[in-house]
């Protein structure tokens, strides 16, 4: 399957610089493109790769310096969206699954299924569950008793939505996601850890996407909440009774301890950890690997372990880099002080001898 740059320019509405007859057969990144591929050069961090790329053409934005490359260009108002349209042209999305229940699926007789639902091989939908119109359960999905899945959701293989949990509309849950496992709750009595029953649920808002092998634990009582529009990466842990506001971004391997509260549009970067019962204000940013032990104000950016305001942490990082120089300077000053002390002692001794002679 090939297309000319002229055809791709018409598809995307981009301006064309170069030979309109240039044939394109696929899409790729700047670093791994081959002749015949078109690549995206929208991120300034990767512009150094433009001179080395083997791509036959590039998709760029209006601010791109066209003098940096002789390659043919598609110059778009929104280069990322234009490149997505081209990618769809060469890599069509998977066909919509056929509605219906696969013969190997097990669906309780009293489960409520909306129109156009597709339940694929070896899924289990238990008693009292409800699944909204147009939702797709890929093979081996489990939906527990009384759970409710909204309309037009996509649950990938091996997803588990456990008893009584609620999932909104247009939610995407990737493989291995578990919604509603027991929260990590124990009481130690007489040296023995006793399990505290976790009787609450999880409520996922509409337009949420949760990455592979992430977990959202059910509340001890009440609800663990993930607000509408929030996007969660792979391998993220959300503990019991956490409340995540609307449109937050949680990046891979971060973790939220029990009863932490995130406002709206909060970003939690990779491998960051937030202690229990901590509140993070609206539009705050928690930097990668940060350990948040105290509340974070709205709009604040924190970094470090323990986390502090990013400007203070940057200063600490600079000072940390200078510690070897400081140590060497301290050794030199210590030697100087010791030498001066010896001189003072000698002078004092000479003065005392002189006094005795007199």
N, C-alpha and C positions, 0 to 999 in steps of 0.2 A: 504494500500500500504506500503510494507516494503522493505528494502534492507539491505544486510549485509555490515559490514565495508569493507570487501574485495571488494565488488562491488563499494562502494563509493570511495575507494582508486583508483580503476581502472578508475572510471569516472573522477576523479580530478587529477590524476597523483601524489597524495600525498603518502608519506611513512606512513606505518601503524605500530603503536606500540600497542600491545594488541591482544585480541582474534579476528581473522578475521571473525568468525561466529556471532559476536555480531549483533543483529538485531536492525535496526533503523527504526522508523515509522514516524518521523517528525523532524522539526527544531524549535528551540526556543532560547530565550535569556538565559544567565546564571542564571538570577534571577527567571525566571518563567518556566524553563525547568522541564519536568517530565520524569520518567523512559521511555525509548524508544526514547527520543529526542536526537539530537546532537546539540551542541551549539558552538558558535564562541568565542574563547578566544585570540583575537589578540590585543585588546586595553589594554595597561599596566594599565590604570586607573581602569579597572574592574577585575584585576587579583585576588583581595581579595575575589571575589565571587566564585572563582574556588573551594575552599574547601567546600563551602556551597551548590553548585549546585546539583540538582537531575538528571542532564543529564546523559545519558548512555555513552556518548563519547564527545570528543571535537575536534574542528579543530583549530590548532595552527600553528605558524610560526616556522622557523628554530631556532630562538633565544629563544624560550620558554624553561624554565627550567623544563624538564620532571620529575624531582624528586619531584615537588610540588604536584603531584596528581597521584593516582593509576589508574585513568580512562584510558580507551583506547583512543589513539590519532591518528588523521590524521595530519601529519606534512607536511605542504605545503610551497612552495616557496612564494606564494601569498595567504595567508589564506582567505582573504576577497573574492577574486575571486573564490577560491575553495568552500567556503561556499555558494556563489551565485549559483554555479552549482548544489550543493546539494539541495538548496532551490527550484530551478527549477524542480528538480527531484520529490520532494514531493508536490510542489505547482505549477503545470503547469500554465503558463501565459494564459490569456484569448485568446480564438480563434480570429483570424483576422476577422473583420466584413465582411460581404458579400458586394461587391461593388453594387452600385445602389442607387436609390432614394426612400425613404419610401413614401407610398401613402399619408401620412399626411404632408409631407414636402412641403414648398412653394418655388419654385425655378423659378426665372425670366427667361423668354424664351431666353433672350440674355446673360445670364450668361454663362461663359466658364468653362466647367468641363473637367479635364484631364481624361485619362483612369484609371479605377480602383478606382474612387472616391466613397466613401460611405457616403451618407447623410441620417441620421437616423431620427426618428420620430420628427415631429413638428419643424424641423429646418426651417429657413428663409434665403434665399440667394437672395439678391436684384439685381436690374438691373445693368449690367456692371461689376459685380463681376467676379473674375476668381479664380478657385481652381485647384491646381496642381495635378499631377498624384499620385494616391495612398493615398491621404489625407482622413482622417476620421473626419466627424462632428458627434459627439455624440448628443443625443436628446436635442432639445431646444437651439441649437447654432444659433446665429444671425450673418450674414455677410452683411455689409452695401453696399450701392451703390458704385461701382467702387473699392471696396476693393480687394486686391490680396493676396491669400494664396498660399504658395509654395507647393512643392511635399512632400509627405510622412509626413505630419503634423498630429498631433492628437489634436483635440479641444474637451475638455470634456464638459459635460452638462452645460448649462447656460453661456457659453463664448459669449462675444460680441466683434466682430471686426468691428468697425464703419466705416463710409464712407471714401473711398479713402486710408485707411491705408494699409500698406504693411507688410506681414509676409513672412519670408524666408522659406527655405526648412528644413524639419525634426524638426520643432518647436513643442513643447508640451505646451499647455495652459490648466491649470487646471480649475476646476469649479469656476465660478464667476469672472474670469478674464475679465477686460474691457480694450480694446485697443482703444484709440481714443476718450475718453470722453473729454469734453471741459476743457481746462486749467482754473485755478483759476485766472481770470483776470478781474479787475474792476477799474474804475476811479470814484473818489468821486467829484461831482460837486454840489455846493449849498446844501451840506448836504445829497445828495442822491448818493448811489452806483450804477453806471451805468455799465452794462456788456460790456466788450470789446470782439468783435467777435473773435473767435479762428478759424482761417482759414487754419492752417497748418495740418500736418498729423503725424502719428507715423510710423517709419520704424523699424521693428524687423529683425535682422540678422538671418542667418541660425544656426541651432543647439542650439537655445535658449530654455530654459524651465522656465516657469513662474508659481509660485504656486497659490493656491486657493485664490480668493478674493483680488488679487493684481491689481493695476491700473496703466496704463501708459497713461498720458494725451497727447492730440494732441497739437502741437505747436501753438503759436499765429500766427506766420508766419513760413514757412519753415518746419523743421522736428524735432520731438523728436526721438532720436536714441538709440536703444539698440543693441550693437555690437554682432557679431557672437560669439557663445560659451558661452555667459553669462548665469548664472543660478540665478534666483530670487526666493526667498522663498515666503511663504504665507504672506498676509497682508502687502505688501510693496507698498509704494506710490512713483511714479515717476512723477514729475510735468512737466509742459509744457516747451519745448525747452531744456530739459536735454539731455546731450550726455553721454552715457555710452559706454566705450571702449570694446574691445574684451575680452572675458573670465573673466569677473568680477564675483564676488560672493556677492550677496546682501541677508542678512539674515533677518528673520521675523521681521516685524513691524518697519523696518528702513524707513526713508523718505528722499527724495531728492527734495529740493525746486527748483523753476524755474531757468532754464539756468545754473544749476550746471554742471560741466564737470568732468567726471571720465576718467582717462587713462586706460591702459590695465592692466589686472590682479589685479585690485583693489579689496580689501575685505572690505565690510561695515557690521559690526556685528550687532546683534540684538538691536533694538530700538535706534540706532544711528540716528542723524539728521544732514543733511548738508544744510547750508544756501544757498540762491540763489546766482548765479554768482560766486560760489567758485570753484576753480580748484583743483582736487586731482591727484597727479602724479602717474605714472605707478608703480604698485606693492606696493602701499601704503596700510596700514591697518588702518581702523577706528574702534576702540574698541567699545564694547557694551555700549550703552547709551551715547556715546560721543556726544557733541554738537559742530560741526565744524563751526567756524565763520571766519576762515582765511584759505588761501591756504595751502595745505599739499604737501611737497616735495616728489619727487619720492622715493620710498622705505621706507619712514618714517612711523612709527607707532605712532598714537596719541590716547589719552584717556582723559576722563574728560569733565567737563562742566564749562567754555568753554574748548574745546579740546586743549591739548598741548602735547609736546613730552612725550612719555610714561615714560621715566626715571624721568623727572621732576614731572609727575603726581604721580608716585610711591612714590617719596620723600614726596610730599604733603600728600599722604594718610598715610604714616608712621607718619608724624608730626601731622596729624589730630588725629590719635589714641593716641598720647601722650598729647593732649591738656588738659585732666583732670589733669595729673601730673604737667604740666606747670602751670595750674591755682592754684593748691594747693601750688606749690613752690612760685608763685607770692604772694599768701596770706601770706605765712610764711615770705617772704622777706619784704613785706609791714609792717607786725607787728614788725619785727626787726628794720626797719627804724624808725617806730613810737616810739619804746622804746628808741632807741638811741637819737632821737630828744628830747624826754622828759628829758633824762639824760643831754644832752647838755644844755637845758634850765635851769635845776636845777643848773648845774655847773656855768652857766653864772650869774644866780641870786645870788648864794653864793659868787661869785667873786665880784659882784657889792656891796653886803652888806659889804664884807670885806674892800673894798675900802672906803666906807662911814665911817666905824668905824675908819679907819686910819686918 
